[in-house]
Amino acid sequence: MTELNILKTFDNHLIGRKEITLKLSYDNATPKTAEVQALIAAHFKQKPELVKVVDIMPVFGNRYAAVHANIYNDENSFKKFEIINKKKKTAPEAAPKQNQKK
């Protein structure tokens, strides 16, 4: 069971997003970023694609973490201000065979 406690919210109207800091309590291991993203989207009634989890900082020896996240108002704002680091995977090209020594 995971529980969200909102510590701080800031409506950044210029960028078109809501910046939140929250405390995430959990039972087992620290939740994955995708799980936290889905929890935040469900809590704020927003699409998961518009939520960007910036940090998950677990507290040593405890079963909670501090989470920083941004919730965007629309997809254009998200694409404009968030950097997507994942590159598309392509099939490796066949390496040319080297000439054999004579």
PyRosetta script that sets phi, psi and omega in degrees:
from pyrosetta import init, pose_from_sequence

init()
pose = pose_from_sequence("MTELNILKTFDNHLIGRKEITLKLSYDNATPKTAEVQALIAAHFKQKPELVKVVDIMPVFGNRYAAVHANIYNDENSFKKFEIINKKKKTAPEAAPKQNQKK")
pose.set_psi(1, 128.9)
pose.set_omega(1, 177.4)
pose.set_phi(2, -112.7)
pose.set_psi(2, 146.1)
pose.set_omega(2, -177.6)
pose.set_phi(3, -132.8)
pose.set_psi(3, 134.8)
pose.set_omega(3, 179.1)
pose.set_phi(4, -106.1)
pose.set_psi(4, 129.9)
pose.set_omega(4, 172.6)
pose.set_phi(5, -122.8)
pose.set_psi(5, 117.5)
pose.set_omega(5, -177.6)
pose.set_phi(6, -78.9)
pose.set_psi(6, 123.5)
pose.set_omega(6, 179.7)
pose.set_phi(7, -95.5)
pose.set_psi(7, -40.8)
pose.set_omega(7, -176.4)
pose.set_phi(8, -153.5)
pose.set_psi(8, 138.9)
pose.set_omega(8, 173.1)
pose.set_phi(9, -129.6)
pose.set_psi(9, 148.0)
pose.set_omega(9, 177.8)
pose.set_phi(10, -141.9)
pose.set_psi(10, 119.8)
pose.set_omega(10, 176.9)
pose.set_phi(11, -86.3)
pose.set_psi(11, 109.9)
pose.set_omega(11, 179.4)
pose.set_phi(12, -98.0)
pose.set_psi(12, 89.7)
pose.set_omega(12, -175.2)
pose.set_phi(13, -69.2)
pose.set_psi(13, -28.8)
pose.set_omega(13, -179.4)
pose.set_phi(14, -64.1)
pose.set_psi(14, -41.5)
pose.set_omega(14, -179.9)
pose.set_phi(15, -89.8)
pose.set_psi(15, -23.6)
pose.set_omega(15, 180.0)
pose.set_phi(16, 85.4)
pose.set_psi(16, 42.2)
pose.set_omega(16, 179.3)
pose.set_phi(17, -147.0)
pose.set_psi(17, 164.0)
pose.set_omega(17, 175.2)
pose.set_phi(18, -113.2)
pose.set_psi(18, 123.0)
pose.set_omega(18, -179.9)
pose.set_phi(19, -99.6)
pose.set_psi(19, 122.1)
pose.set_omega(19, -175.6)
pose.set_phi(20, -124.1)
pose.set_psi(20, 149.7)
pose.set_omega(20, 170.6)
pose.set_phi(21, -124.8)
pose.set_psi(21, 130.0)
pose.set_omega(21, -178.1)
pose.set_phi(22, -141.9)
pose.set_psi(22, 164.4)
pose.set_omega(22, 177.1)
pose.set_phi(23, -106.9)
pose.set_psi(23, 124.1)
pose.set_omega(23, -177.6)
pose.set_phi(24, -110.4)
pose.set_psi(24, 115.4)
pose.set_omega(24, 176.4)
pose.set_phi(25, -97.2)
pose.set_psi(25, 139.5)
pose.set_omega(25, -177.9)
pose.set_phi(26, -143.9)
pose.set_psi(26, 164.6)
pose.set_omega(26, -176.5)
pose.set_phi(27, -94.9)
pose.set_psi(27, -47.9)
pose.set_omega(27, -174.4)
pose.set_phi(28, -102.2)
pose.set_psi(28, -130.5)
pose.set_omega(28, 179.9)
pose.set_phi(29, -70.3)
pose.set_psi(29, 163.2)
pose.set_omega(29, 177.4)
pose.set_phi(30, -60.3)
pose.set_psi(30, 129.7)
pose.set_omega(30, -178.5)
pose.set_phi(31, -63.5)
pose.set_psi(31, 151.3)
pose.set_omega(31, 176.8)
pose.set_phi(32, -70.1)
pose.set_psi(32, 161.0)
pose.set_omega(32, -178.6)
pose.set_phi(33, -60.1)
pose.set_psi(33, -40.5)
pose.set_omega(33, -179.7)
pose.set_phi(34, -64.1)
pose.set_psi(34, -37.1)
pose.set_omega(34, 178.4)
pose.set_phi(35, -67.2)
pose.set_psi(35, -42.3)
pose.set_omega(35, 178.9)
pose.set_phi(36, -65.5)
pose.set_psi(36, -39.6)
pose.set_omega(36, 178.2)
pose.set_phi(37, -60.2)
pose.set_psi(37, -43.4)
pose.set_omega(37, 179.4)
pose.set_phi(38, -66.6)
pose.set_psi(38, -39.3)
pose.set_omega(38, 178.3)
pose.set_phi(39, -63.4)
pose.set_psi(39, -44.3)
pose.set_omega(39, -179.8)
pose.set_phi(40, -66.2)
pose.set_psi(40, -41.1)
pose.set_omega(40, 178.9)
pose.set_phi(41, -62.3)
pose.set_psi(41, -41.0)
pose.set_omega(41, 179.3)
pose.set_phi(42, -68.2)
pose.set_psi(42, -39.6)
pose.set_omega(42, -178.6)
pose.set_phi(43, -67.0)
pose.set_psi(43, -40.3)
pose.set_omega(43, -178.2)
pose.set_phi(44, -95.2)
pose.set_psi(44, 3.9)
pose.set_omega(44, 178.1)
pose.set_phi(45, 55.5)
pose.set_psi(45, 54.9)
pose.set_omega(45, -178.5)
pose.set_phi(46, -132.3)
pose.set_psi(46, 159.4)
pose.set_omega(46, 177.4)
pose.set_phi(47, -68.0)
pose.set_psi(47, 140.2)
pose.set_omega(47, 178.5)
pose.set_phi(48, -62.5)
pose.set_psi(48, -24.9)
pose.set_omega(48, 179.8)
pose.set_phi(49, -68.7)
pose.set_psi(49, -20.7)
pose.set_omega(49, -177.8)
pose.set_phi(50, -97.2)
pose.set_psi(50, 5.3)
pose.set_omega(50, 179.2)
pose.set_phi(51, -106.9)
pose.set_psi(51, 128.9)
pose.set_omega(51, 177.4)
pose.set_phi(52, -119.5)
pose.set_psi(52, 115.8)
pose.set_omega(52, 176.3)
pose.set_phi(53, -84.3)
pose.set_psi(53, 117.0)
pose.set_omega(53, -176.8)
pose.set_phi(54, -84.0)
pose.set_psi(54, -50.6)
pose.set_omega(54, -177.3)
pose.set_phi(55, -139.3)
pose.set_psi(55, 145.5)
pose.set_omega(55, 164.1)
pose.set_phi(56, -127.1)
pose.set_psi(56, 110.5)
pose.set_omega(56, -176.4)
pose.set_phi(57, -115.3)
pose.set_psi(57, 95.4)
pose.set_omega(57, 179.3)
pose.set_phi(58, -69.0)
pose.set_psi(58, 147.3)
pose.set_omega(58, 178.1)
pose.set_phi(59, -93.7)
pose.set_psi(59, 124.6)
pose.set_omega(59, -174.9)
pose.set_phi(60, -59.0)
pose.set_psi(60, 129.5)
pose.set_omega(60, 176.6)
pose.set_phi(61, 82.6)
pose.set_psi(61, -0.7)
pose.set_omega(61, -179.7)
pose.set_phi(62, -123.3)
pose.set_psi(62, 165.3)
pose.set_omega(62, -179.2)
pose.set_phi(63, -104.2)
pose.set_psi(63, 46.5)
pose.set_omega(63, 173.8)
pose.set_phi(64, -149.0)
pose.set_psi(64, 162.0)
pose.set_omega(64, -179.3)
pose.set_phi(65, -141.4)
pose.set_psi(65, 151.5)
pose.set_omega(65, 172.2)
pose.set_phi(66, -90.4)
pose.set_psi(66, 133.4)
pose.set_omega(66, -176.6)
pose.set_phi(67, -124.9)
pose.set_psi(67, 132.5)
pose.set_omega(67, 172.9)
pose.set_phi(68, -111.5)
pose.set_psi(68, 130.9)
pose.set_omega(68, -178.5)
pose.set_phi(69, -145.6)
pose.set_psi(69, 156.1)
pose.set_omega(69, 175.6)
pose.set_phi(70, -119.3)
pose.set_psi(70, 133.1)
pose.set_omega(70, 176.9)
pose.set_phi(71, -116.8)
pose.set_psi(71, 117.8)
pose.set_omega(71, -175.9)
pose.set_phi(72, -91.5)
pose.set_psi(72, 152.2)
pose.set_omega(72, 179.9)
pose.set_phi(73, -77.3)
pose.set_psi(73, -35.3)
pose.set_omega(73, 179.8)
pose.set_phi(74, -147.7)
pose.set_psi(74, 168.6)
pose.set_omega(74, -175.5)
pose.set_phi(75, -68.9)
pose.set_psi(75, -32.0)
pose.set_omega(75, 178.9)
pose.set_phi(76, -63.7)
pose.set_psi(76, -41.3)
pose.set_omega(76, 177.0)
pose.set_phi(77, -64.3)
pose.set_psi(77, -41.2)
pose.set_omega(77, 179.6)
pose.set_phi(78, -60.6)
pose.set_psi(78, -48.6)
pose.set_omega(78, -178.9)
pose.set_phi(79, -66.5)
pose.set_psi(79, -31.1)
pose.set_omega(79, -176.9)
pose.set_phi(80, -74.1)
pose.set_psi(80, -36.7)
pose.set_omega(80, -171.4)
pose.set_phi(81, -109.9)
pose.set_psi(81, -13.6)
pose.set_omega(81, -180.0)
pose.set_phi(82, -103.1)
pose.set_psi(82, 140.4)
pose.set_omega(82, 178.1)
pose.set_phi(83, -98.1)
pose.set_psi(83, 126.8)
pose.set_omega(83, 177.8)
pose.set_phi(84, -99.3)
pose.set_psi(84, 114.8)
pose.set_omega(84, -173.3)
pose.set_phi(85, -86.9)
pose.set_psi(85, -17.1)
pose.set_omega(85, -175.4)
pose.set_phi(86, -77.0)
pose.set_psi(86, 128.8)
pose.set_omega(86, 176.7)
pose.set_phi(87, -93.6)
pose.set_psi(87, 150.2)
pose.set_omega(87, 177.9)
pose.set_phi(88, -71.3)
pose.set_psi(88, 135.5)
pose.set_omega(88, -179.8)
pose.set_phi(89, -81.4)
pose.set_psi(89, 136.0)
pose.set_omega(89, 176.6)
pose.set_phi(90, -122.1)
pose.set_psi(90, 159.9)
pose.set_omega(90, 178.8)
pose.set_phi(91, -69.9)
pose.set_psi(91, 136.7)
pose.set_omega(91, 179.4)
pose.set_phi(92, -67.5)
pose.set_psi(92, 139.9)
pose.set_omega(92, -179.4)
pose.set_phi(93, -79.2)
pose.set_psi(93, 150.2)
pose.set_omega(93, 179.5)
pose.set_phi(94, -70.7)
pose.set_psi(94, 128.8)
pose.set_omega(94, -179.0)
pose.set_phi(95, -77.0)
pose.set_psi(95, 137.6)
pose.set_omega(95, 178.8)
pose.set_phi(96, -67.6)
pose.set_psi(96, 143.8)
pose.set_omega(96, -179.2)
pose.set_phi(97, -74.1)
pose.set_psi(97, 139.8)
pose.set_omega(97, 179.6)
pose.set_phi(98, -83.2)
pose.set_psi(98, 149.4)
pose.set_omega(98, 177.3)
pose.set_phi(99, -68.4)
pose.set_psi(99, 139.2)
pose.set_omega(99, 179.3)
pose.set_phi(100, -77.7)
pose.set_psi(100, 147.7)
pose.set_omega(100, 178.6)
pose.set_phi(101, -72.3)
pose.set_psi(101, 145.0)
pose.set_omega(101, -179.1)
pose.set_phi(102, -92.5)
pose.dump_pdb("model.pdb")
